[in-house]
Amino acid sequence: MAFINRPTAQLTFVLVDGTGSRATMSFDVPYDTLAAVAIAAADVLRPLINALTGCVVVSQSLTYSSVDNT
């Protein structure tokens, strides 16, 4: 088994259903994806997530991680 590096960014949605229960849905964003493209994809995904889950997306975030080896 080989270890692989985590993608550079993570797109996360927070959802709420009719009872007030919260859920989180995360997508890994490939290394070479521009932030503007990832945000545009999030705008396309939001209504699809609403339709498929029956929940309301209350927030979304695009998070970039970095590791300092020094």
PyMOL commands that set and color helices and strands:
alter all, ss='L'
color gray80, all
select helices_A, chain A and resi 35-53
alter helices_A, ss='H'
color red, helices_A
select strands_A, chain A and resi 9-16+22-29+56-64
alter strands_A, ss='S'
color yellow, strands_A
deselect
rebuild
show_as cartoon
